[in-house]
Amino acid sequence: MASVPSVSYSITVRLEVPAGGRAVSQITHVVENAGGIVTALDVNTAGHETLRIDVTIATRDTQHAEAIAGALEGIESVKIHKVSDRTFLMHLGGKIEMQSKVPLRNRDELSMAYTPGVARVSLAIARNPEDVRRLTIKRNSVAVVTDGSAVLGLGNIGPEAALPVMEGKAALFKRFAGIDAWPICLDTQDTDEIVRTVQIIAPAFGGINLEDISAPRCFEVERRLRELLDIPVFHDDQHGTAICVLAALTNALRVVGKDIGAVRITMAGAGAAGTAILKLLMHAGARDLVVCDYRGAVHKGRDDLDDSLRWIAEHTNASGYAGDLRGAVKDADVFIGVSAPGILTGDDIGTMNDGAIVFALANPEPEVSPDEAREHAAVVATGRSDYPNQINNVLAFPGVFRGLLDAQADGVTLDMLAAAATALSEVVTPEEIGPNYIVPSVFHPDVATRVAGAVREAAGGRPRTEA
């Protein structure tokens, strides 16, 4: 796919230019000729002889940004003072912070918030441990836990490199659901150590969000923690993705007039996300599914089946298809990819049934070019923000945890995930739904509240406890 200028690679260049003449228009011309986009131009300081201006430019990537800065430096009478990467500037010192909810202005307030007054609260919790949710941050706190083994599309980059991503996740929890989330980046990829560490820090949290832990270890970590803990354990790479896919598919099927129980679904990707999507689709009524990984279709006759793949083989692919992905896509109604870039072509999509639905969710490069897929499919969705129908987990996890925390839930069930998907799909009204609008914007004001309400009801409907 051809890359286009993006705010993710935007730079701000501080330039000194002559106060008169054509220097400013030259700057814009040079940037545009180099393939960049000027998104802002601000005068920083002004004098009789020179101006100091800040030019903000969207570029394609780091190399493109460097090339544009070099082109600007080549303009006669223009001097570059500084080139700033706006994304790195946003991350300086981290993106989140802790703030006190109560004033500490005098000795009285200090005595109640801390010693000696706090001792009374601690003793009350010791007598009645259930009060911990009412009297501490536990009722509104989530641990975002990773081992850095499968971060975004970057792979096994370790806990330190994972921290900016977990900070971002915490910021999204706060922005969209008012939840205090705490990045926990573990310097171990040993399953036993991860499980034990999360177990012993769990008393401080109302929920655990597992994030960017590679398959198949993530399955065991989640399973064991759910058995050990009395708070919800949610793996966003699995369950958040599954919720968003089911919601989007529900509306896409409405667009093409098909039923989930009658369509043939081909999936690419049998890892954490693919397996969770599969289970939720089946819970919602999907019956005819074929799952492919890098070796082709998963079927009972393969000799490389681990426990997860064996489960897939036993519950899908009733015809025993043993070919490759391209063959599996032929005559399918739905393609869902959570795998690798560029594994299908537009011609492959052309072999699908009329009214085909394509979810190519590999990021940043999808399994098939969205532009090519649109030539053959009725509905196309990706994980990218520069195409319609972005399937983004932030549509799900803030509202899901808001509902879980409000209900004081002790676990997560498929019924809760399905309820979240239904609520998310219904944010898009019948009047709005169409080929290019099957999921709402992440900034739609009703997303988190509707999802939270559905999860809270599915979890038992207990109202949020207030002090």
N, C-alpha and C positions, 0 to 999 in steps of 0.2 A: 504494500500500500504506500502511496505517495504521502510523505509527511507534510503537514501544514503548520504554519506558525501557531504557537500555543502560549498561553499565559504561563504554563509550567516552565517554559524556557525564556521567559521575558527578562530583559535587562533594562537597567536605567543607566544611561551614559551622561555624565556631567561634562559639558563642553564649554569652552570659552570661545566666543565668536565676536567679530566686529559689531558694534552697535548699529551701524548702517550697512547697506548693501544687501546682497542676496544670500547670505550665508545660511539663514534659517530655511529658506526654500530649497537650497542645495542639499541640506541635511535630509529633508524628507525625500527628495528625489533619489539620493544615493541609497537610502534605506529601502525604498520601494524597488529600485533596480536590483538590489541584492536579494530580494525575495522576502524582506521583513515587513512588518506592519507597525507604523508609528501609532501608538494608542494614547499617548499624552505628551505634551510639550509644555514645560513650566519654566518661567524665568525665575532663577534662584536669586541672583543679584543683578542690578543694573547700574551701569555707569555711562559717562559721556562717550567713552572710547570703546568699551567692550560690554558684552552681556555674558553672564554665566547661566546656562540653561541646562535643565534636566530633561532628557529625551527618553521616554519609556518605549521599548520596542519588543514586540512579540517575534520570536524566532523559532526555528524548527528544532534545533538541538544545540548542544554546547559548541560544536564546530561552526555551525552557522552563526551563532552569536559572536564568536571570535572573528569570523570573516567580516561581519557587518561593522564591528568595532574597528577593524583594520581599514575598511573602506572609508569610514568617517575620518579616520586619522589622515587619510590621503587628501582631504579637502584643504585647499590652500587657505591659510589664515584661521583655520579651526584647530584648537588645541584640546586634547582629551585630558581631563583631570582624574576621572575615576570611572570604572565600569563595575556596576554592582549587579550581581545575580539576585533577582527579587525573591526567588524561592529560598535561597540560602539566607537572605536577610530575614525572612519570616521565621526561620528556625533558630536564629541566634539566641542563645540562652534558653532554648526550649519553647514550647508552645502553650504550656499549661502551668498553673501555679496553685498553691493552696491558700485559701483565705479563711479568716475567722468569721463565723456567722454571728458572733456575739461581741458586744463592745467590751473593751478592757481599758476603761478610762480612769479608774481609781481603785483604791484598795478593796472596797466592797465588792466590786465586780470581779476582781482578781480572786477574792476569797471564795466566791461562788463558782467561778469557772474552774479554778484549780484548788489547791489545798487552802483551808481544811474542808470547804464545802463539798468538793467532789467526792470525798470519802463516803459521804452518806449515799450518793448515787451508786458508787461501786458496791457498797454493802447491800443496797436494794437489789442490784443485779445478781449478787452472790446468793441472796435468798430466793430470788425468782429469775432464773436465767432468761426466761421469755421476755423480760423487760429490756434486754439488750437491744432489741429492734426499736423499742419506743424511746429509749433514752440515749442512744448513740448514733453514730453515722452509719451503722450497719444497715439500717433500713433503706438507705439510699446509695449504697456503695457497691461497686463491681470491680473485681480484679480482672484486668486484661492480661492474660498470661501467655507468654510465648517462650520458645527455646531458640528462636531465630533460624529454624531449619527450613522454612518454606515461606519466605517473606515476599509478599506480592508475587511478581513474576521474576524475582531476583534470585531465588533459590536459597541455599544454605549459607547465609551471610553472617550469622552469629547474633548474640544478644545485644551487643552494643549498636550494631548497624540496624537492628530491628527497633531500637528505642524511638527514633523519630516517627515510625509508623504507629507504634503503640500510643505515643503522645497524641498523634492525630486522631486515633480511635477514641481516646479519652475526651478529646475536644468535641468530637461528634456526639458522644453520649451526653455531654453537658449542653451543647447547642440545641439538640433536637428533642431531648427528653428530660433535661434537668437532673441528670444522674451524675454523681461524682464517681469517676472511674480512675483507676490507678494502674499505670503501666508496671507490670512485673516481668522483667526480662531475665530468664534463668540461664546461668552459665553451665548448663548440662543438657545433654540430649539422651540421657539414660532414663528410660521409662519409669523405673522404680523411684529414682530421685525426683523426677517431676511430680509424680503422684504424691509422694510423701511430702514434698515441699508445699504443694498446694493444700494438702490436707492440714498441715500444721499452721498455715496462715489463714485458713478459712474462717475462723471465728470473727475476724474483723470485717467480713464482707457478707452482703446479702445475695450475691451471685458471682459465678465464675464464668468469664468469657475466654474460652481457649482460642488462640489466634495464631495462624501461620506455623503450625506444627505439622511436619510432613507425615504423609501416609506411608505405611499402615500404622505407625506408632500412635497417631492421633486417635485412632479408634479405641485402642486399648486404654490410653490415658483417659479418654472421656468415659468409657465404660466403667473403669475402676473408680474414678472419682464420683460418678453417680451412685455407685454402691456405697461409698464411704461417707458422703456428705449429705447434710439435710438442707442444702440450699441448691438452687438450680445451677446446672453445669450446661453451658451452651457453647457449641463449637461453631463460630460464625462462618468459617469457610465451608462447613457442611450445611448447617441448618439455616443460617441467614440466606445463603445462596438458594437453597431449596425453596424457602418461602417466596423469594422474589421471582424465581422461575415459575412456580405454580401460579402465582398471581398473574404474571404476564401471560402465561399460556392460557389461563382461564379467559382472559379478555381477547387474546388472539383467536381462540376457538370461536368466540362470539362473533368476531369480525368475519370469519370464513364460514360460519354456520355449521360447525362440526362439533361432535361430542367426544369428551376425553375417553370414554369407554369404547369408542368405535374407531379411533385413529391408530395408525401405526407410527410408533415413535422410535427413531434411531438416535442413540446417544454416542458421543465420542468423549471418553474419559471415564475411567472406572476407579478413580481415586476418592479422596474424601468428599469433594463436592459432588462428583458424579453419583456416588453411592447414596448420599443423602437425598439428592434430587430424585433418584430412582425410587427410593422408599416412600417419599412423600407423594410422588405421582401415583404410585400404586395405591397408597392410602386414599387418594382422591378418586380412584376408579379406573386408572389406566390399566390396560390388560395386555396390549400387543407391543412389546418393547424388545429391542435388541441393543445391547451395549457393546461398544468396541473400545479396545485399548490399542497400544502400539503394535500388538501382534494380530489384530483383527478382532473378529467377533468373539465374545466370551460365550463358550458353550461347554456342555458337560464332558465332551471328549478331549478337551485340552489337558495336557500333562503338566501344566505349570500353575495350577490353581491354588492360591493360598485361601485362607478361611473366607476372606471378603469376596474374592472372585468366585469361590465355590458357591457362596450364597447367591450371587448374581446369576450364575449359570443355572442354579436350581429354580430360580423364580422368574426367569425371562427366557426369550429365544426358544419358544415352544417348538418351532420347526427344526431346531438344531442347525441353523445356518452357520457355516464355518468359514465364510469368505472374509473379504476385507471391508473397510468402511465404505468405499465407493459402491460396492455391491449392496451393502446394507441400506444405503440411502435410497437406492432405486425403489420407486413405488411407495416410499414412506410419505406420510402426511406431515410429520414434524421431525426436524433435526435440532438437537440440543448439543452444543459443544462446550465442554469445559476441559480442554485438552491442550492443543498445540497450534501454532499459527500455520496458515497456508496449506492445510491438509486436504482441502476440497477446492474445486473450481466452480465457476458459474455453470459450466456444462453439467457437472455432477448434480447441482441443484435442479437443473432442467430435467433430470430423470425422475424427480419426485412427482407425486400426484398433484393435480390441479388444486389451487388454494393452499399451496405449501406454506409452512411456517418454519422459519430458520432463526434459531437463537445461536449466534456464533460469539461466545463469551470469552474466549481467550484474550488476554490483554498484554501488551497494547495492540498486538496484531491478531485479529480474529482468525478462526479456522478457515473462513472463506471471505473474500472481499465483499463487504456489504453492498458496494455498487454493483458487482457482478451478480450477487444473490438476488438483488431487487429486480433484475431482468426476468427472473423466473418465479420468485416466491411472492406470495400475497402479503406476508408480514415478515419483516426482518428486525431483529433486535441484536444489540451488541452490549459489551461492557463499557464502551467508549462514550465520552461526553460530547463528541463532535458528530454524532449521528442520532436520529430519533430513536426512541425506545431504549434508553440506557437502563440496563438491569444492574442496579447498584445496591449492595447490601445495606447501605445506610437507610434505604427504604424500610428495612425490617428491624435490625437489631436494637435501635433505641426504643422503639415502641414495644418490642417484645420484652425487653428487660424492665421497662416502666410497668408493664402489666404484671410481670412476675414479681417484682418488688412490692407493688401495691397489694397484690393478693397474698403476700408472704408465702409464696409457693416454695415447695421443697424439691421440685423437679420439673422436668420439661417432657411433654408427651407429644406424640404425633397429632393428637387432637388439637393441642395448643398451636402447633405449627400450621396446621390446616386452617384453623380459625384466623390466625394472623394473615395467611395468604388470602383468604376470602375477604377480610376487611380491607386489605391493601387493594385488591382488585376492584372493590366497590367504591373506592375513592374516585375512580374514573366513572363518571356518570354515563348512562346510555346515550345522552345527547353528545357527549364528548368523544366516545370511543371510536377509533378508526385505525387504519393500517399504520399510521405514524404516531398513535397515542394509545398505547395499551397499558402503560404504567404512568403514575403521576410523577411530577417533579419531586425531587428530594426536599424542595423548599415549600411544597404544598402544605398549608397550615393544618390540614386534617390528617396527614399521614400518621404521625406518631400517636396522636390521641385515639384515632380509630383502631389502630393495631393494638395499642395498649388496652383499650376497652374490651376487644375481642379476646385477648389473651387472659385478661383478668377474669372474664366471665368463664372461659374454658377452664381456668385454674380453680374455680370455686366461687368467684365473685366477691370475695371479701373486700371491703372498702379499704382505702389507704388509712393506716393508723396515724392519728395525730396526737402529739403530746398534750 
